[in-house]
Amino acid sequence: MIIGLDIGTYSVKAVVLDPKKRYQLVQYSERRLEAIAKAAAAPAPASQGPPPTPDDAVHEDGPTEWAEPEEDTGEWDAPSEDGEEAGEQEEPAPAEEAGAPLEDEKLWLMAVQRIMGDLPQSDTIITSLPWGKSVTMSMEVPFGDRAQVEKILPPQLDNRLPFATRDVSYDFFIQSEEEKHQAYVGFARKRELGEFLEDLSGVGVNPMIVGVPEMMLRYVAEAHVPDYQEGTFALVDMGHETTRVLVVQNGRVVLTRAMNIGGADVTRAIAEIFQCSEEEAAPVKHAQAAILGVGEAQDPAREALSKAVVSALEPLVRDLRRSFKSLYAKDRVELEKIYITGGASRVGNLTGYLTREFGGVPVSALKIDEEISPEQPLGDDALTKMPLAYGHALQQYRDRTRQRLLDLRQGEFAYRGRSSYLRAQLTRLAAAAAVLLVLLAGVLFMKKRDLNAQRDAMRAAVSKETKKVFGSPVWRAADIKSRAESEEEGEGGFVPKMSAYEVFYQLSDKLSADTQLELSRIEVDSDRNLIQVYGKTNTPQAVDKIVNDLEKLECLKSIKKDKLQVRSESEVDFELQIASACS
């Protein structure tokens, strides 16, 4: 069995695929963290006998992220004083009322332990590093060969990462088109990856692969998006706290992103507008959250609910729109379709709203056929919430015959378990090795000749690039390091000194203490030596003051106020486009 494990902030979900049944989905399971917290904190009953376990005290088939909207009767159920909807049974008492609550960081482990108890035994477990602790980046590389790229990648990462490459675990894959090669790198800090694996080990889970969530969506898209190899589309997975984005053009990944916006923001917006608690707002969101269409008249309560949902999703829409526009401006990638999935995507009329917001680009819910799971029929709710867990399982299925996209378990974290699948393949591997040994003798001479040719080609490529940088060709590693260090120590050196982190540090250092400034995002385009700064301040004059302060930075060549929007007397949004002189 292949198990895909999705560890989220709302619940833990698992999908089981059976390779003996053409990789049918044979089981789907979900454990909600909130339900576990309530059950663990509930006091024991006064009756004789042992207290119930958390699994005895809570039924996991209760309310999920989104319930199917009931038929519209024209009446709207506002949050009641006790937080219950009409007809809803009383939930177990919240942890803070019933007993000592468990620490949040322990809940996901309890959820993993209990959900694994529901599943068949398997050594093939695929998951990803959750909570935004893994990141992807892309960069152009001069080679399409993985071995060659592997040699030049560490210094490239040292220039781009805010910490030393030795402190991260990373993996990469290469996409080549004609003579252009793009490396997609996924990485995580070793300390955080090690803690994650140690925690899982404590509950008896040793994942074969730890990937990056955004990349796992690629397998779902490959299996269920029509014309995957020929179209340009975005897959947007809207979770509880995080929204993940994958953009694919003709079967090639061109963008991955993760944003800290999700269904929890909708809950908070509803609670704020109706002056109630989030516990009271959640059932209203689940049952009745919807966005009104243009000109659609409703009662004031429904209009207020619609405005709350829109206000919560506006930052997400704005961020997505900016990413899509940037993708078109840079690489002429124009979206033809947008698919949405995830628990938070079940807001009523969300597809119509997003279609309008994205200029008419068709937006629809990702359709996963119920026939993938004949043994355990799945409803729309499960089919909407399971894609990430499903993608984890599909990763192993689809990559048994080709290189995996990304696996953070490298080096000291490499998987050393004895999976049943690997044991079953030992005989075949031994036979293949014998054949390779016979062929090796005849290939060695040719290989040596090819290696010499590759060496000469690499020297020529390195010499060409170093000539651009230093003025004369250099190809030995020691000489390049020596020249780079000398250039860096001199004035006007070529070594890049600007990064998003460096810009943030310089901004903090140079800005006047009395300047009111809130930065929302800093983007560094190292290819064009451009820096985009997005933020807000209190007056237009303050923006001019910020520009004047930034002009003190030696590495900045020019500063342009790209956009200036006055939202109120004390709130001004601004965007600065900065040309860097330091690359």
C-alpha atoms as one frame of an Amber mdcrd trajectory, in Angstrom:
protein
   0.000   0.000   0.000   1.033   3.585  -0.677   0.027   6.151   1.955  -0.123
   9.879   1.227  -0.163  11.988   4.395  -1.267  15.646   4.462  -0.540  17.374
   7.791  -2.497  20.616   8.080  -3.499  23.141  10.701  -7.177  22.096  10.609
  -6.856  18.352  10.198  -4.599  15.507   9.152  -5.710  13.625   6.047  -4.493
  10.354   4.579  -5.054   8.563   1.286  -4.230   4.895   0.641  -3.531   3.604
  -2.883  -3.309  -0.077  -3.738  -0.668  -0.824  -6.429  -2.229  -4.261  -6.963
  -5.515  -2.657  -8.054  -4.139  -0.206 -10.611  -3.546   2.250  -7.818  -7.157
   2.640  -6.848  -7.879   4.779  -3.815  -8.923   2.187  -1.263  -9.162   4.394
   1.824  -9.469   8.034   2.839  -9.307   9.177   6.448  -9.314  12.531   8.237
  -8.687  13.538  11.845  -9.592  17.048  12.966  -7.252  18.714  15.435 -10.084
  20.589  17.111 -12.005  17.378  17.791  -8.917  15.762  19.291  -8.313  18.784
  21.522 -11.889  18.781  22.802 -11.917  15.058  23.422  -8.581  15.113  25.228
  -9.648  18.000  27.434 -13.115  16.671  28.286 -13.505  15.484  31.897 -14.098
  11.798  32.556 -17.726  10.745  33.192 -18.870   9.973  36.715 -19.754   6.369
  35.829 -17.630   3.393  36.915 -14.998   1.943  34.682 -12.036   3.433  32.832
 -12.403   6.864  31.189 -13.020   6.862  27.480 -10.161   7.400  25.097 -10.235
  10.379  22.761 -11.272   8.059  19.964 -14.232   6.850  22.062 -15.278  10.355
  22.941 -15.415  11.943  19.478 -16.734  10.793  16.120 -14.539  11.855  13.254
 -17.368  11.747  10.762 -18.826  14.925  12.265 -18.854  18.402  10.672 -16.058
  18.943   8.201 -14.524  22.089   6.747 -17.531  22.844   4.520 -20.966  21.294
   4.609 -23.142  21.171   1.541 -25.468  24.224   1.562 -29.039  23.310   2.308
 -31.867  24.387   0.082 -32.370  28.154   0.323 -35.550  28.918   2.227 -35.031
  32.670   2.187 -34.147  32.642   5.891 -30.674  33.134   7.245 -29.469  31.629
  10.487 -27.293  34.149  12.282 -24.984  33.024  15.078 -26.998  32.289  18.198
 -25.907  33.329  21.631 -24.700  29.851  22.504 -22.926  29.367  19.181 -25.222
  26.628  17.836 -27.059  26.598  14.540 -30.662  25.519  14.347 -30.837  21.730
  14.524 -27.125  21.339  15.374 -26.272  19.003  18.233 -24.135  20.269  21.016
 -20.400  19.728  20.495 -18.103  18.579  23.318 -17.066  21.443  25.555 -14.100
  23.508  24.293 -10.752  22.650  25.804 -10.407  25.912  27.680 -13.742  25.250
  29.415 -13.613  21.499  30.007 -10.067  21.019  31.150  -6.416  21.719  30.504
  -5.908  22.099  26.735  -3.141  20.305  24.921  -0.384  22.291  23.306  -1.134
  22.975  19.645   2.130  21.459  18.523   1.096  18.157  20.124  -2.282  17.936
  18.437  -0.980  17.175  14.952   1.134  14.337  16.336  -1.886  12.862  18.083
  -3.840  13.197  14.845  -1.073  11.452  12.877  -0.847   8.645  15.422  -4.588
   8.035  15.397  -5.015   8.276  11.651  -2.178   5.794  11.091  -4.017   3.432
  13.413  -6.903   3.522  10.934  -4.699   2.566   7.976  -3.050  -0.653   6.803
   0.606  -1.216   7.639   2.964   0.172   5.004   6.582   1.232   4.618   5.674
   3.491   1.704   4.560   6.721   3.359   4.901  10.017   1.510   4.352  13.364
   3.170   5.673  16.922   2.984   7.086  19.407   5.436   4.049  21.387   6.649
   3.423  24.899   8.032   5.395  26.753   5.364   8.751  25.352   6.548   9.775
  24.302   3.033  10.339  26.703   0.157  10.867  26.438  -3.593  12.817  28.687
  -5.901  13.727  28.541  -9.568  16.871  29.623 -11.345  18.374  29.332 -14.792
  21.309  26.942 -15.035  23.795  26.419 -17.885  23.346  22.639 -18.059  20.547
  20.168 -18.426  22.509  17.358 -16.790  21.731  16.837 -13.083  25.290  15.829
 -12.157  26.709  19.010 -13.660  24.102  21.228 -12.012  24.703  19.554  -8.659
  28.301  20.807  -8.713  27.446  24.451  -9.327  24.267  24.684  -7.257  25.690
  25.224  -3.710  27.385  28.568  -4.479  24.244  29.691  -6.315  22.155  28.897
  -3.236  24.665  30.627  -0.961  24.018  33.849  -2.892  20.244  33.530  -2.657
  19.547  32.022   0.767  19.578  33.956   4.052  21.544  31.152   5.671  24.429
  28.892   4.716  23.775  26.046   2.299  25.307  23.647   4.806  22.369  24.392
   7.121  19.690  23.331   4.620  18.562  20.082   3.081  17.584  20.505  -0.546
  16.667  18.672  -3.698  16.051  19.847  -7.239  14.832  18.866 -10.666  15.582
  20.360 -14.071  13.178  21.384 -16.813  14.759  21.949 -20.219  13.256  23.655
 -23.251  15.497  23.953 -26.314  18.716  25.466 -24.922  17.116  26.929 -21.783
  17.444  24.995 -18.532  15.488  25.818 -15.372  16.271  24.281 -12.003  13.494
  24.093  -9.410  14.953  23.797  -5.928  13.076  22.830  -2.795  14.785  23.322
   0.527  14.216  23.398   4.265  16.386  24.137   7.254  18.010  20.986   8.578
  17.028  21.801  12.130  13.320  22.023  11.290  13.375  18.958   9.036  15.188
  16.965  11.715  12.679  17.975  14.393   9.791  17.037  12.093  11.231  13.573
  11.372  12.041  13.035  15.044   8.473  13.917  16.044   7.058  11.493  13.471
   9.451   8.789  14.600   8.114   9.205  18.123   4.668   8.053  16.946   6.064
   5.251  14.774   6.014   6.990  11.379   9.059   6.980   9.095   8.121   8.608
   5.774   9.950   7.371   2.709   9.729  10.792   1.094   9.329  14.307   2.509
   8.452  16.650  -0.309   7.259  20.209  -0.840   3.440  20.599  -0.763   3.115
  22.842  -3.818   4.983  20.339  -5.959   2.798  17.455  -4.787  -0.188  19.185
  -6.416   1.459  18.555  -9.754   0.568  14.869  -9.623  -3.106  15.618  -8.988
  -3.146  18.043 -11.904  -1.424  15.520 -14.144  -4.094  12.930 -13.336  -7.239
  15.089 -13.383  -6.715  18.304 -15.376  -7.848  17.944 -19.018  -5.221  18.757
 -21.653  -2.486  18.813 -18.998   0.276  18.547 -21.583  -1.126  21.193 -23.941
  -2.712  23.941 -21.874  -1.731  26.687 -19.443  -3.554  26.614 -16.132  -3.290
  27.341 -12.431  -4.297  24.927  -9.680  -5.183  26.764  -6.453  -5.496  24.635
  -3.303  -7.301  26.673  -0.612  -6.694  25.197   2.813  -7.476  26.277   6.353
  -4.483  28.582   6.888  -2.552  28.297   3.623  -3.343  28.598  -0.074  -0.954
  26.856  -2.466  -0.623  27.680  -6.154   0.778  25.656  -9.030   0.976  27.017
 -12.587   1.672  24.591 -15.433   2.289  25.374 -19.115   2.320  22.476 -21.579
   3.172  20.010 -18.839   5.994  22.162 -17.376   5.869  23.746 -13.931   6.351
  27.508 -14.306   5.291  28.810 -10.881   4.753  27.578  -7.335   3.627  29.738
  -4.423   2.234  29.446  -0.929   0.273  32.226   0.795  -0.849  32.403   4.399
  -4.526  32.982   3.585  -7.305  30.404   3.835 -10.605  29.363   5.345  -9.594
  30.536   8.831  -9.494  34.108   7.512 -13.098  33.744   6.341 -14.103  32.554
   9.804 -12.355  35.516  11.448 -13.997  37.974   9.032 -17.468  36.577   9.783
 -16.786  36.735  13.526 -15.679  40.357  13.229 -18.587  41.600  11.143 -21.218
  39.907  13.327 -19.417  40.598  16.617 -19.311  36.976  17.678 -16.637  34.416
  18.520 -14.859  32.336  15.899 -16.448  29.228  17.419 -19.862  30.774  16.713
 -18.876  31.960  13.241 -17.454  28.617  12.028 -20.804  26.745  11.634 -22.277
  29.736   9.798 -19.320  29.680   7.418 -19.634  25.950   6.870 -23.318  26.049
   6.047 -24.053  29.445   4.501 -20.904  31.261   3.353 -21.511  32.502  -0.188
 -20.594  35.444  -2.400 -23.535  37.281  -3.953 -23.525  37.790  -7.690 -23.524
  41.203  -9.354 -26.882  42.860  -8.752 -28.147  39.936  -6.706 -30.472  41.271
  -4.019 -30.605  39.546  -0.673 -31.527  40.339   2.880 -29.061  42.460   4.884
 -27.642  39.498   6.801 -26.714  37.626   3.617 -25.241  40.776   2.130 -23.160
  41.275   5.270 -22.009  37.635   5.121 -21.029  38.028   1.466 -19.041  41.189
   2.242 -17.238  39.389   5.067 -16.196  36.545   2.748 -15.040  38.959   0.022
 -13.037  41.064   2.479 -11.266  37.932   3.735 -10.416  36.748   0.219  -9.406
  40.127  -1.258  -5.729  39.858  -0.136  -5.517  36.406  -1.711  -7.068  37.598
  -4.970  -4.752  40.607  -5.046  -1.669  38.451  -4.462  -2.695  35.920  -7.094
  -3.463  38.628  -9.646  -0.042  40.176  -9.084   1.687  36.791  -9.467  -0.164
  35.993 -12.691   0.611  39.444 -14.150   4.285  39.091 -13.232   4.395  35.666
 -14.870   2.982  37.106 -18.083   5.305  40.116 -18.049   8.398  37.987 -17.525
   7.730  34.867 -19.579   4.527  35.649 -21.537   2.672  32.907 -19.672  -1.049
  33.611 -20.054  -3.535  31.546 -18.079  -6.299  29.778 -19.974  -8.003  28.173
 -16.974  -7.937  28.254 -13.181  -8.942  25.254 -11.056  -9.694  25.558  -7.347
  -9.783  22.877  -4.689  -9.310  22.522  -0.925 -11.760  22.889   1.954 -11.941
  26.690   1.707 -12.917  26.513  -1.970 -16.430  25.381  -1.045 -17.680  28.941
  -0.533 -20.856  29.437  -2.549 -20.400  31.162  -5.944 -16.637  31.397  -5.419
 -15.901  30.348  -9.002 -18.081  33.137 -10.421 -16.473  35.722  -8.162 -12.937
  34.633  -9.075 -13.766  34.557 -12.790 -14.784  38.227 -12.579 -11.744  39.142
 -10.487  -9.327  37.493 -12.925 -10.628  39.295 -15.968 -12.810  36.554 -17.349
 -10.324  33.683 -17.079 -12.618  30.666 -16.463 -12.461  29.411 -12.874 -13.938
  26.040 -11.951 -13.670  23.474  -9.192 -11.150  20.689  -9.817 -13.158  17.603
 -10.701 -11.904  14.347  -9.230 -14.015  11.436 -10.370 -15.665   9.475  -7.566
 -14.768   6.281  -9.448 -11.179   6.521  -8.177 -12.444   5.050  -4.901 -14.907
   2.192  -5.599 -14.267   0.520  -2.221 -14.935   3.664  -0.139 -17.375   6.018
  -1.884 -16.341   9.615  -1.254 -18.619  12.636  -1.104 -17.898  16.031  -2.602
 -16.486  17.274   0.694 -13.814  14.568   0.851 -13.011  14.875  -2.858 -12.460
  18.600  -2.354 -10.290  18.297   0.751  -8.156  15.272  -0.197  -6.101  16.482
  -3.240  -2.894  17.234  -1.344  -2.891  13.875   0.462  -3.859  12.244  -2.831
  -0.967  13.992  -4.572   1.486  12.631  -2.022   0.367   9.073  -2.765   0.379
   9.623  -6.531   3.960  10.874  -6.289   5.246   7.420  -5.478   2.982   5.757
  -8.017   3.968   7.983 -10.920   7.642   8.323 -10.064   8.528   4.667  -9.738
   9.658   4.789 -13.332  11.202   8.257 -13.334  12.934  10.772 -11.116  10.870
  12.220  -8.332  10.211  15.916  -8.377  11.556  16.816  -4.950  12.564  14.838
  -1.845  14.019  16.753   1.117  15.303  13.544   2.695  18.854  13.944   1.445
  22.250  13.342   3.013  21.989  12.724   6.742  18.173  12.586   6.434  18.128
   9.998   3.637  15.483   7.309   4.056  17.048   4.107   5.341  13.961   2.062
   6.000  13.397  -1.354   4.434  10.225  -0.997   2.429   8.430  -4.079   1.168
   8.566  -2.655  -2.324  12.344  -2.330  -2.284  12.766  -5.844  -0.939  10.581
  -7.175  -3.723  12.813  -5.483  -6.258  16.138  -6.843  -4.966  16.178  -9.815
  -7.320  15.416  -7.680 -10.336  18.058  -5.160  -9.291  20.663  -7.899  -8.889
  19.952  -9.235 -12.380  20.133  -5.766 -13.832  23.432  -5.161 -12.047  24.919
  -8.342 -13.566  23.989  -7.170 -17.039  25.469  -3.762 -16.359  28.762  -5.306
 -15.224  29.027  -7.227 -18.485  28.392  -4.075 -20.467  30.601  -1.887 -18.312
  33.889  -3.167 -19.686  32.873  -2.245 -23.227  31.549   1.125 -22.189  34.465
   2.344 -20.056  36.591   3.518 -22.956  33.738   5.370 -24.580  32.753   6.832
 -21.224  36.258   8.143 -20.658  36.211   9.799 -24.053  32.806  11.348 -23.325
  33.945  12.554 -19.906  36.945  14.248 -21.460  34.633  15.955 -23.927  32.294
  17.029 -21.109  35.252  18.337 -19.117  36.403  20.424 -22.054  32.884  21.721
 -22.613  32.520  22.651 -18.929  35.866  24.434 -18.960  34.812  26.372 -22.046
  31.460  27.309 -20.493  33.029  28.370 -17.192  35.761  30.297 -18.983  33.161
  32.121 -21.075  31.135  33.161 -18.027  34.140  34.139 -15.908  35.480  36.283
 -18.737  32.238  38.265 -18.634  32.665  38.750 -14.897  36.422  39.136 -14.399
  37.533  40.356 -17.813  39.674  37.254 -18.418  38.775  33.551 -18.495  39.227
  31.453 -15.327  38.106  27.850 -14.948  39.897  26.377 -11.936  37.710  26.411
  -8.795  40.493  27.752  -6.562  41.251  30.587  -8.995  37.558  31.520  -9.268
  37.237  31.603  -5.472  40.366  33.737  -5.156  39.224  36.196  -7.826  35.717
  36.366  -6.315  37.094  37.126  -2.843  39.389  39.836  -4.169  36.591  41.369
  -6.218  34.266  41.293  -3.226  36.827  43.112  -1.048  37.366  45.855  -3.619
  34.984  48.625  -4.469  32.332  47.945  -7.062  32.868  44.219  -6.889  30.724
  41.933  -9.003  29.550  39.671  -6.162  25.797  40.150  -5.632  25.090  41.957
  -2.412  21.390  42.520  -2.753  18.757  40.047  -1.599  15.312  40.447  -0.112
  16.817  39.986   3.343  19.640  42.465   2.671  17.176  45.023   1.307  14.980
  44.609   4.402  18.004  45.103   6.653  19.150  48.191   4.746  15.661  49.652
   4.780  15.473  49.246   8.544  18.908  50.803   8.984  18.488  53.840   6.723
  14.906  54.885   7.327  14.296  57.687   9.788  13.017  56.637  13.171   9.935
  58.828  12.862   8.856  57.271   9.557   5.674  55.200   9.856   6.171  52.249
   7.580   4.647  48.771   7.200   6.277  46.550   4.564   4.113  43.829   3.055
   6.510  42.343   0.519   9.976  42.738  -0.998  10.749  41.100  -4.362  14.265
  40.894  -5.773  14.668  40.141  -9.498  18.351  39.248  -9.715  18.147  38.739
 -13.476  17.112  42.347 -14.113  18.684  43.883 -10.979  15.283  45.186  -9.903
  13.777  45.402  -6.428  10.021  45.797  -5.811   9.005  47.130  -2.403   5.322
  47.013  -1.365   4.099  48.709   1.789   1.928  51.290   3.443   2.535  54.521
   5.378   0.462  57.397   6.736   0.869  60.224   4.172   2.081  60.786   0.570
   4.800  62.998   2.044   6.008  60.051   4.086   6.510  58.132   0.827   8.767
  60.928  -0.433  10.655  60.785   2.876  11.136  57.030   2.425  12.476  57.569
  -1.098  14.901  60.221   0.163  16.144  57.887   2.877  16.558  55.013   0.432
  18.660  57.147  -1.891  21.348  56.982   0.787  21.918  53.312  -0.066  25.036
  52.954  -2.207  23.749  49.941  -4.090  20.558  51.594  -5.339  20.822  53.318
  -8.721  17.322  54.756  -9.071  14.037  54.684  -7.166  10.669  55.057  -8.896
   7.299  55.416  -7.219   5.421  52.875  -9.257   1.997  53.124  -7.616   0.576
  55.400  -4.928  -2.917  54.856  -3.567  -4.422  56.976  -0.783  -6.899  54.785
   1.092  -7.633  57.224   3.912  -6.209  60.253   5.706  -3.761  58.015   7.561
  -3.267  55.065   5.157  -1.365  55.240   1.875  -0.384  52.158  -0.139   2.734
  52.456  -2.233   4.970  50.442  -4.531   8.590  51.313  -5.238  10.605  50.044
  -8.177  14.302  50.184  -7.402  17.146  49.627  -9.852  20.175  48.071  -8.179
  23.726  48.969  -9.063  25.155  45.976  -7.208  23.240  43.227  -9.061
